[in-house]
Amino acid sequence: MRVPLLLFILLPLAEIAGFIFVGSKIGIAATLGLTVLTTVAGLVLLRVQGAGILQKLRDASREGANPGRELIHGAMIVVAAFLLIMPGFLTDIIGLLLFLPFVRDLAWSIAGPRTVVFTEEHAIYRRRQEPRPPGDARVIDLDNEDYHRDSQRKSPWSSDPDNPR
């Protein structure tokens, strides 16, 4: 719990320091231009890479392969685009690294053994279809003599105008 809180406090301070450092080296206009450029790049890369990941997910599910790798890659692309859209140079560097396939493969090699994707083949989620005994039929067959409507009987559900509801 302390590490996320520490990151939540230190990351904005590090980003501000990064803006000051880069702004002193290349100027304010170029720093703002880089910030806008990385935001646009994040949106474009999310659109292009996201469509590719969706196609790979479709292909993996069509072939019956484990889509875990594509799911992890897709999640990392979304995180990378979010980091690029956020203003700041440290988050941009991390976001650009996550767009690189070998970095995502490295993350998959770490997270892959811990990832379980449940499919229809897993016995835990398979619905049991037990055959019913022949005498346990749930169909009730009635003849006209067994069922008839008595129109003389007054019911609260009838549409008889003399019988208000």
N, CA, C and O of each residue as an XYZ file, in Angstrom:
660
protein
N       0.825     -1.191      0.000
C       0.000      0.000      0.000
C       0.868      1.254      0.000
O       0.461      2.289     -0.528
N       2.043      1.172      0.578
C       2.907      2.352      0.660
C       3.554      2.680     -0.678
O       3.773      3.852     -0.985
N       3.865      1.661     -1.482
C       4.532      1.905     -2.764
C       3.625      2.687     -3.718
O       4.092      3.668     -4.297
N       2.352      2.309     -3.916
C       1.509      3.136     -4.785
C       1.322      4.555     -4.260
O       1.292      5.506     -5.041
N       1.197      4.703     -2.945
C       1.060      6.033     -2.373
C       2.316      6.859     -2.611
O       2.235      8.047     -2.922
N       3.469      6.232     -2.467
C       4.731      6.916     -2.712
C       4.859      7.303     -4.181
O       5.310      8.405     -4.495
N       4.463      6.397     -5.090
C       4.472      6.726     -6.519
C       3.492      7.845     -6.847
O       3.778      8.702     -7.682
N       2.342      7.836     -6.192
C       1.330      8.856     -6.422
C       1.844     10.240     -6.020
O       1.465     11.242     -6.625
N       2.697     10.296     -5.012
C       3.256     11.571     -4.562
C       4.499     11.942     -5.363
O       4.663     13.100     -5.747
N       5.374     10.974     -5.619
C       6.657     11.280     -6.258
C       6.577     11.427     -7.773
O       7.356     12.189     -8.347
N       5.669     10.730     -8.436
C       5.597     10.811     -9.895
C       5.289     12.225    -10.394
O       5.964     12.687    -11.313
N       4.304     12.934     -9.833
C       4.086     14.306    -10.301
C       5.289     15.215    -10.041
O       5.596     16.085    -10.856
N       5.958     15.019     -8.926
C       7.148     15.830     -8.647
C       8.251     15.536     -9.654
O       8.935     16.452    -10.111
N       8.429     14.267    -10.003
C       9.438     13.904    -10.995
C       9.059     14.443    -12.374
O       9.935     14.864    -13.129
N       7.786     14.436    -12.708
C       7.346     14.973    -13.998
C       7.570     16.487    -14.059
O       7.993     17.009    -15.091
N       7.292     17.183    -12.977
C       7.541     18.629    -12.942
C       9.033     18.912    -13.085
O       9.431     19.821    -13.815
N       9.848     18.137    -12.391
C      11.298     18.304    -12.528
C      11.735     18.021    -13.960
O      12.617     18.702    -14.484
N      11.133     17.033    -14.593
C      11.447     16.734    -15.991
C      11.062     17.876    -16.911
O      11.814     18.206    -17.828
N       9.901     18.491    -16.684
C       9.495     19.650    -17.479
C      10.480     20.804    -17.312
O      10.841     21.465    -18.286
N      10.904     21.038    -16.096
C      11.852     22.138    -15.836
C      13.180     21.853    -16.527
O      13.756     22.740    -17.157
N      13.669     20.621    -16.414
C      14.960     20.272    -17.014
C      14.904     20.372    -18.540
O      15.764     21.001    -19.156
N      13.889     19.750    -19.147
C      13.770     19.771    -20.606
C      13.487     21.188    -21.095
O      14.028     21.611    -22.117
N      12.640     21.927    -20.370
C      12.340     23.308    -20.757
C      13.557     24.203    -20.722
O      13.686     25.107    -21.547
N      14.465     23.964    -19.766
C      15.691     24.782    -19.696
C      16.659     24.431    -20.821
O      17.470     25.268    -21.217
N      16.587     23.203    -21.344
C      17.503     22.783    -22.403
C      16.990     23.145    -23.802
O      17.769     23.598    -24.641
N      15.691     22.951    -24.066
C      15.188     23.163    -25.434
C      14.191     24.311    -25.540
O      13.819     24.686    -26.652
N      13.756     24.870    -24.446
C      12.824     25.991    -24.473
C      11.400     25.561    -24.154
O      11.045     24.383    -24.212
N      10.599     26.568    -23.812
C       9.219     26.295    -23.391
C       8.364     25.821    -24.564
O       7.604     24.862    -24.427
N       8.480     26.483    -25.712
C       7.646     26.123    -26.865
C       7.928     24.697    -27.322
O       6.996     23.946    -27.612
N       9.188     24.320    -27.389
C       9.530     22.963    -27.815
C       9.066     21.934    -26.785
O       8.634     20.840    -27.148
N       9.155     22.282    -25.509
C       8.692     21.370    -24.456
C       7.187     21.146    -24.570
O       6.719     20.010    -24.488
N       6.432     22.218    -24.757
C       4.984     22.079    -24.934
C       4.660     21.328    -26.224
O       3.720     20.533    -26.259
N       5.427     21.572    -27.275
C       5.230     20.856    -28.531
C       5.464     19.363    -28.373
O       4.712     18.554    -28.916
N       6.505     18.992    -27.631
C       6.768     17.568    -27.376
C       5.633     16.925    -26.575
O       5.257     15.778    -26.813
N       5.109     17.679    -25.639
C       4.007     17.151    -24.831
C       2.776     16.895    -25.686
O       2.141     15.849    -25.558
N       2.430     17.841    -26.561
C       1.284     17.671    -27.453
C       1.555     16.540    -28.447
O       0.662     15.748    -28.747
N       2.791     16.465    -28.957
C       3.151     15.426    -29.919
C       3.017     14.030    -29.311
O       2.516     13.119    -29.970
N       3.455     13.852    -28.077
C       3.343     12.526    -27.455
C       1.885     12.169    -27.164
O       1.518     10.995    -27.199
N       1.058     13.166    -26.879
C      -0.368     12.887    -26.674
C      -1.011     12.398    -27.970
O      -1.760     11.421    -27.967
N      -0.715     13.079    -29.075
C      -1.257     12.668    -30.365
C      -0.693     11.301    -30.757
O      -1.420     10.450    -31.270
N       0.590     11.096    -30.517
C       1.203      9.802    -30.838
C       0.556      8.675    -30.037
O       0.347      7.583    -30.564
N       0.240      8.931    -28.776
C      -0.435      7.921    -27.956
C      -1.801      7.556    -28.502
O      -2.173      6.383    -28.526
N      -2.550      8.559    -28.942
C      -3.872      8.292    -29.514
C      -3.767      7.507    -30.820
O      -4.532      6.570    -31.044
N      -2.817      7.888    -31.685
C      -2.644      7.207    -32.968
C      -2.165      5.767    -32.756
O      -2.693      4.836    -33.364
N      -1.164      5.593    -31.892
C      -0.645      4.250    -31.643
C      -1.700      3.345    -31.005
O      -1.759      2.151    -31.298
N      -2.519      3.910    -30.147
C      -3.589      3.113    -29.547
C      -4.555      2.628    -30.614
O      -4.992      1.478    -30.583
N      -4.885      3.483    -31.541
C      -5.820      3.106    -32.601
C      -5.220      2.034    -33.515
O      -5.874      1.039    -33.826
N      -3.976      2.245    -33.942
C      -3.340      1.315    -34.882
C      -3.017     -0.012    -34.202
O      -3.386     -1.075    -34.703
N      -2.336      0.047    -33.075
C      -1.945     -1.172    -32.376
C      -3.161     -1.901    -31.798
O      -3.193     -3.131    -31.768
N      -4.158     -1.143    -31.339
C      -5.343     -1.767    -30.768
C      -6.095     -2.597    -31.784
O      -6.578     -3.685    -31.467
N      -6.199     -2.094    -33.004
C      -6.870     -2.863    -34.053
C      -6.096     -4.141    -34.367
O      -6.698     -5.190    -34.599
N      -4.773     -4.060    -34.376
C      -3.950     -5.249    -34.619
C      -4.104     -6.288    -33.527
O      -4.161     -7.486    -33.807
N      -4.170     -5.837    -32.285
C      -4.340     -6.762    -31.164
C      -5.715     -7.427    -31.233
O      -5.835     -8.622    -30.963
N      -6.747     -6.672    -31.589
C      -8.077     -7.275    -31.715
C      -8.093     -8.354    -32.795
O      -8.729     -9.394    -32.629
N      -7.395     -8.105    -33.900
C      -7.319     -9.112    -34.964
C      -6.583    -10.354    -34.477
O      -6.994    -11.473    -34.783
N      -5.495    -10.172    -33.719
C      -4.761    -11.322    -33.182
C      -5.613    -12.107    -32.187
O      -5.539    -13.334    -32.143
N      -6.428    -11.402    -31.383
C      -7.329    -12.089    -30.455
C      -8.357    -12.922    -31.214
O      -8.640    -14.059    -30.836
N      -8.918    -12.356    -32.288
C      -9.868    -13.104    -33.100
C      -9.225    -14.335    -33.704
O      -9.817    -15.414    -33.697
N      -8.012    -14.182    -34.230
C      -7.318    -15.311    -34.841
C      -7.025    -16.401    -33.814
O      -7.197    -17.587    -34.092
N      -6.579    -15.987    -32.620
C      -6.267    -16.971    -31.582
C      -7.521    -17.712    -31.132
O      -7.478    -18.922    -30.911
N      -8.628    -17.004    -30.995
C      -9.852    -17.687    -30.567
C     -10.405    -18.574    -31.677
O     -10.993    -19.618    -31.395
N     -10.226    -18.174    -32.929
C     -10.683    -18.992    -34.049
C      -9.874    -20.284    -34.145
O     -10.417    -21.335    -34.486
N      -8.576    -20.207    -33.845
C      -7.714    -21.382    -33.919
C      -7.788    -22.239    -32.665
O      -7.268    -23.355    -32.648
N      -8.422    -21.738    -31.624
C      -8.521    -22.472    -30.380
C      -7.274    -22.364    -29.526
O      -7.100    -23.145    -28.590
N      -6.395    -21.405    -29.827
C      -5.169    -21.220    -29.058
C      -5.461    -20.411    -27.797
O      -6.538    -19.832    -27.651
N      -4.500    -20.382    -26.904
C      -4.609    -19.619    -25.667
C      -4.436    -18.136    -25.991
O      -3.368    -17.733    -26.452
N      -5.468    -17.311    -25.758
C      -5.359    -15.890    -26.085
C      -4.716    -15.056    -24.981
O      -4.763    -13.827    -25.036
N      -4.123    -15.696    -23.989
C      -3.547    -14.975    -22.855
C      -2.473    -13.984    -23.267
O      -2.438    -12.860    -22.767
N      -1.599    -14.393    -24.172
C      -0.517    -13.511    -24.615
C      -1.080    -12.264    -25.283
O      -0.626    -11.154    -25.006
N      -2.061    -12.437    -26.156
C      -2.656    -11.293    -26.838
C      -3.421    -10.397    -25.866
O      -3.442     -9.177    -26.034
N      -4.044    -10.990    -24.856
C      -4.740    -10.193    -23.851
C      -3.760     -9.334    -23.056
O      -4.016     -8.156    -22.807
N      -2.634     -9.936    -22.660
C      -1.621     -9.182    -21.914
C      -1.027     -8.091    -22.796
O      -0.838     -6.963    -22.343
N      -0.732     -8.417    -24.046
C      -0.198     -7.413    -24.968
C      -1.199     -6.272    -25.161
O      -0.813     -5.103    -25.175
N      -2.468     -6.606    -25.306
C      -3.497     -5.582    -25.467
C      -3.608     -4.688    -24.247
O      -3.757     -3.473    -24.374
N      -3.538     -5.283    -23.066
C      -3.594     -4.491    -21.837
C      -2.387     -3.566    -21.736
O      -2.517     -2.413    -21.323
N      -1.210     -4.072    -22.113
C      -0.021     -3.225    -22.051
C      -0.080     -2.096    -23.075
O       0.428     -1.006    -22.813
N      -0.686     -2.331    -24.227
C      -0.832     -1.271    -25.226
C      -1.782     -0.188    -24.720
O      -1.540      0.999    -24.937
N      -2.837     -0.582    -24.060
C      -3.757      0.408    -23.489
C      -3.056      1.223    -22.411
O      -3.213      2.442    -22.358
N      -2.288      0.564    -21.557
C      -1.533      1.276    -20.520
C      -0.499      2.196    -21.153
O      -0.317      3.329    -20.707
N       0.181      1.711    -22.198
C       1.194      2.522    -22.877
C       0.566      3.763    -23.500
O       1.120      4.857    -23.390
N      -0.573      3.606    -24.146
C      -1.245      4.766    -24.747
C      -1.700      5.738    -23.681
O      -1.592      6.950    -23.865
N      -2.206      5.231    -22.568
C      -2.614      6.102    -21.465
C      -1.420      6.877    -20.920
O      -1.530      8.065    -20.620
N      -0.276      6.200    -20.792
C       0.926      6.883    -20.303
C       1.419      7.931    -21.293
O       1.927      8.974    -20.880
N       1.278      7.675    -22.586
C       1.673      8.677    -23.581
C       0.709      9.865    -23.601
O       1.124     11.000    -23.836
N      -0.554      9.609    -23.357
C      -1.539     10.687    -23.360
C      -1.340     11.597    -22.148
O      -1.568     12.804    -22.240
N      -0.921     11.036    -21.020
C      -0.659     11.848    -19.828
C       0.529     12.768    -20.079
O       1.527     12.344    -20.662
N       0.433     14.014    -19.650
C       1.581     14.910    -19.850
C       2.726     14.548    -18.905
O       2.524     14.341    -17.709
N       3.903     14.479    -19.457
C       5.086     14.180    -18.656
C       6.046     13.321    -19.442
O       5.639     12.476    -20.239
N       7.326     13.545    -19.211
C       8.338     12.837    -19.986
C       8.652     11.454    -19.431
O       8.971     10.547    -20.200
N       8.571     11.272    -18.132
C       8.830      9.941    -17.563
C       7.744      8.951    -17.975
O       8.040      7.816    -18.348
N       6.496      9.381    -17.907
C       5.411      8.494    -18.332
C       5.478      8.241    -19.837
O       5.107      7.162    -20.300
N       5.950      9.232    -20.606
C       6.110      9.029    -22.051
C       7.172      7.983    -22.348
O       6.995      7.155    -23.241
N       8.265      8.013    -21.613
C       9.334      7.034    -21.828
C       8.831      5.623    -21.514
O       9.077      4.684    -22.271
N       8.128      5.487    -20.397
C       7.590      4.172    -20.028
C       6.556      3.721    -21.058
O       6.527      2.551    -21.441
N       5.703      4.652    -21.509
C       4.696      4.325    -22.522
C       5.325      3.889    -23.832
O       4.870      2.920    -24.440
N       6.358      4.583    -24.280
C       7.034      4.190    -25.519
C       7.691      2.825    -25.390
O       7.685      2.035    -26.333
N       8.258      2.551    -24.222
C       8.867      1.229    -24.003
C       7.817      0.123    -24.067
O       8.084     -0.958    -24.591
N       6.627      0.389    -23.538
C       5.580     -0.632    -23.563
C       5.037     -0.878    -24.960
O       4.445     -1.928    -25.210
N       5.222      0.061    -25.873
C       4.792     -0.161    -27.259
C       5.750     -1.070    -28.017
O       5.388     -1.621    -29.056
N       6.959     -1.230    -27.513
C       7.937     -2.082    -28.198
C       7.592     -3.551    -27.944
O       7.383     -3.943    -26.796
N       7.528     -4.367    -29.001
C       7.117     -5.766    -28.834
C       8.047     -6.576    -27.927
O       7.573     -7.428    -27.176
N       9.366     -6.328    -27.981
C      10.248     -7.148    -27.136
C      10.065     -6.822    -25.660
O      10.298     -7.687    -24.816
N       9.657     -5.608    -25.322
C       9.380     -5.269    -23.916
C       8.095     -5.971    -23.475
O       8.012     -6.486    -22.360
N       7.094     -5.988    -24.361
C       5.858     -6.706    -24.028
C       6.113     -8.205    -23.916
O       5.522     -8.869    -23.064
N       6.989     -8.747    -24.767
C       7.333    -10.170    -24.659
C       8.049    -10.467    -23.348
O       7.830    -11.511    -22.735
N       8.898     -9.552    -22.926
C       9.580     -9.710    -21.634
C       8.561     -9.713    -20.499
O       8.643    -10.537    -19.588
N       7.604     -8.794    -20.555
C       6.560     -8.756    -19.533
C       5.707    -10.022    -19.586
O       5.292    -10.531    -18.545
N       5.440    -10.540    -20.801
C       4.672    -11.771    -20.934
C       5.436    -12.953    -20.358
O       4.836    -13.843    -19.755
N       6.761    -12.972    -20.539
C       7.543    -14.076    -19.983
C       7.490    -14.077    -18.459
O       7.635    -15.126    -17.831
N       7.285    -12.915    -17.871
C       7.158    -12.833    -16.410
C       5.723    -13.139    -15.974
O       5.503    -13.895    -15.028
N       4.745    -12.543    -16.675
C       3.347    -12.683    -16.264
C       2.682    -13.929    -16.833
O       1.691    -14.404    -16.278
N       3.208    -14.466    -17.929
C       2.580    -15.603    -18.594
C       2.381    -16.825    -17.723
O       1.283    -17.382    -17.700
N       3.413    -17.267    -16.998
C       3.200    -18.453    -16.154
C       2.181    -18.236    -15.041
O       1.632    -19.203    -14.512
N       1.923    -16.996    -14.682
C       0.957    -16.695    -13.618
C      -0.438    -16.398    -14.168
O      -1.360    -16.137    -13.396
N      -0.601    -16.435    -15.482
C      -1.863    -16.081    -16.114
C      -2.628    -17.337    -16.484
O      -2.077    -18.260    -17.084
N      -3.909    -17.364    -16.119
C      -4.783    -18.477    -16.450
C      -5.976    -17.908    -17.203
O      -6.647    -16.995    -16.723
N      -6.234    -18.451    -18.381
C      -7.386    -18.048    -19.182
C      -8.357    -19.210    -19.184
O      -8.027    -20.298    -19.657
N      -9.556    -18.989    -18.656
C     -10.557    -20.038    -18.598
C     -11.318    -20.081    -19.913
O     -11.804    -19.062    -20.405
N     -11.411    -21.265    -20.464
C     -12.153    -21.470    -21.699
C     -13.234    -22.499    -21.438
O     -13.396    -22.963    -20.309
N     -13.965    -22.855    -22.465
C     -15.020    -23.853    -22.323
C     -14.474    -25.232    -22.008
O     -15.215    -26.108    -21.564
N     -13.189    -25.432    -22.233
C     -12.601    -26.747    -22.007
C     -12.349    -27.038    -20.535
O     -12.140    -28.194    -20.167
N     -12.364    -26.015    -19.687
C     -12.112    -26.247    -18.273
C     -13.320    -26.927    -17.641
O     -14.454    -26.466    -17.778
N     -13.059    -28.021    -16.952
C     -14.134    -28.840    -16.392
C     -14.881    -28.135    -15.278
O     -16.031    -28.476    -15.001
N     -14.256    -27.161    -14.631
C     -14.910    -26.485    -13.515
C     -16.137    -25.724    -13.996
O     -17.164    -25.691    -13.318
N     -16.022    -25.117    -15.165
C     -17.109    -24.296    -15.654
C     -18.023    -25.033    -16.629
O     -18.964    -24.444    -17.161
N     -17.760    -26.290    -16.862
C     -18.594    -27.057    -17.778
C     -19.912    -27.396    -17.079
O     -19.918    -27.874    -15.945
N     -20.997    -27.150    -17.749
C     -22.296    -27.430    -17.176
C     -22.578    -28.924    -17.275
O     -22.393    -29.533    -18.329
N     -23.019    -29.497    -16.189
C     -23.311    -30.924    -16.187
C     -24.691    -31.161    -16.766
O     -25.679    -30.600    -16.292
N     -24.752    -31.980    -17.773
C     -26.013    -32.367    -18.373
C     -26.258    -33.825    -18.030
O     -25.819    -34.729    -18.741
N     -26.955    -34.036    -16.949
C     -27.245    -35.401    -16.528
C     -28.519    -35.859    -17.216
O     -29.505    -35.123    -17.255
N     -28.505    -37.065    -17.758
C     -29.726    -37.555    -18.416
C     -30.824    -37.785    -17.390
O     -30.574    -38.265    -16.284
N     -32.040    -37.434    -17.777
C     -33.173    -37.637    -16.887
C     -33.727    -39.053    -17.063
O     -33.711    -39.606    -18.163
N     -34.204    -39.613    -15.991
C     -34.847    -40.920    -16.123
C     -36.100    -40.799    -16.985
O     -36.738    -39.747    -17.004
N     -36.456    -41.868    -17.698
C     -37.608    -41.790    -18.609
C     -38.913    -41.434    -17.910
O     -39.769    -40.801    -18.527
N     -39.099    -41.806    -16.672
C     -40.348    -41.518    -15.973
C     -40.428    -40.096    -15.460
O     -41.474    -39.691    -14.955
N     -39.371    -39.333    -15.571
C     -39.337    -37.983    -15.031
C     -39.590    -36.950    -16.127
O     -38.881    -35.948    -16.216
N     -40.575    -37.190    -16.938
C     -40.876    -36.255    -18.024
C     -41.527    -35.010    -17.441
O     -42.321    -35.092    -16.504
N     -41.190    -33.880    -17.995
C     -41.730    -32.619    -17.482
C     -42.841    -32.071    -18.377
O     -43.283    -30.937    -18.192
N     -43.283    -32.852    -19.325
C     -44.351    -32.436    -20.219
C     -45.658    -33.020    -19.698
O     -45.744    -34.213    -19.406
N     -46.658    -32.181    -19.586
C     -47.984    -32.636    -19.164
C     -48.888    -32.509    -20.374
O     -49.109    -31.412    -20.888
N     -49.403    -33.626    -20.819
C     -50.246    -33.657    -22.012
C     -51.699    -33.726    -21.573
O     -52.110    -34.678    -20.910
N     -52.479    -32.707    -21.946
C     -53.890    -32.651    -21.579
C     -54.748    -32.760    -22.827
O     -54.421    -32.198    -23.872
N     -55.856    -33.494    -22.705
C     -56.843    -33.558    -23.777
C     -57.881    -32.470    -23.536
O     -57.858    -31.784    -22.515
N     -58.809    -32.322    -24.511
C     -59.856    -31.317    -24.352
C     -60.756    -31.616    -23.163
O     -61.286    -30.702    -22.532
N     -60.930    -32.918    -22.856
C     -61.761    -33.275    -21.712
C     -61.059    -32.943    -20.399
O     -61.718    -32.668    -19.396
N     -59.719    -32.966    -20.400
C     -58.972    -32.682    -19.179
C     -58.924    -31.182    -18.873
O     -58.842    -30.779    -17.713
N     -58.975    -30.374    -19.914
C     -58.842    -28.930    -19.713
C     -59.919    -28.221    -20.514
O     -60.033    -28.418    -21.724
N     -60.695    -27.412    -19.851
C     -61.673    -26.577    -20.543
C     -61.899    -25.320    -19.718
O     -61.665    -25.291    -18.510
N     -62.351    -24.307    -20.391
C     -62.569    -23.026    -19.732
C     -64.064    -22.887    -19.448
O     -64.897    -23.041    -20.341
N     -64.381    -22.596    -18.196
C     -65.766    -22.398    -17.796
C     -66.067    -20.912    -17.917
O     -65.591    -20.112    -17.112
N     -66.858    -20.538    -18.923
C     -67.125    -19.121    -19.161
C     -68.115    -18.538    -18.170
O     -68.221    -17.316    -18.068
N     -68.852    -19.374    -17.428
C     -69.835    -18.881    -16.462
C     -69.181    -18.460    -15.160
O     -69.774    -17.717    -14.378
N     -67.998    -18.914    -14.929
C     -67.308    -18.640    -13.669
C     -66.716    -17.244    -13.707
O     -66.093    -16.865    -14.699
N     -66.899    -16.472    -12.640
C     -66.381    -15.115    -12.583
C     -65.014    -15.139    -11.903
O     -64.831    -15.698    -10.821
N     -64.075    -14.511    -12.586
C     -62.703    -14.509    -12.088
C     -62.191    -13.069    -12.047
O     -62.604    -12.251    -12.868
N     -61.318    -12.751    -11.126
C     -60.767    -11.387    -11.114
C     -59.897    -11.112    -12.335
O     -59.584     -9.955    -12.614
N     -59.506    -12.137    -13.057
C     -58.646    -11.949    -14.225
C     -59.429    -12.013    -15.529
O     -58.856    -11.863    -16.608
N     -60.702    -12.227    -15.438
C     -61.485    -12.320    -16.673
C     -61.729    -10.929    -17.215
O     -61.613     -9.929    -16.506
N     -62.068    -10.895    -18.487
C     -62.328     -9.616    -19.138
C     -63.824     -9.312    -19.177
O     -64.297     -8.605    -20.066
N     -64.533     -9.830    -18.246
C     -65.972     -9.644    -18.173
C     -66.275     -8.231    -17.668
O     -65.801     -7.869    -16.591
N     -67.063     -7.400    -18.415
C     -67.328     -6.036    -17.958
C     -68.202     -5.992    -16.698
O     -68.191     -5.004    -15.963
N     -68.952     -7.058    -16.458
C     -69.781     -7.085    -15.235
C     -68.957     -7.357    -13.998
O     -69.398     -7.088    -12.881
N     -67.778     -7.882    -14.188
C     -66.917     -8.229    -13.062
C     -65.740     -7.259    -13.023
O     -64.721     -7.516    -13.663
N     -65.853     -6.145    -12.287
C     -64.724     -5.204    -12.239
C     -63.546     -5.777    -11.474
O     -63.700     -6.604    -10.575
N     -62.404     -5.327    -11.845
C     -61.168     -5.843    -11.219
C     -60.864     -5.157     -9.938
O     -59.865     -5.472     -9.291
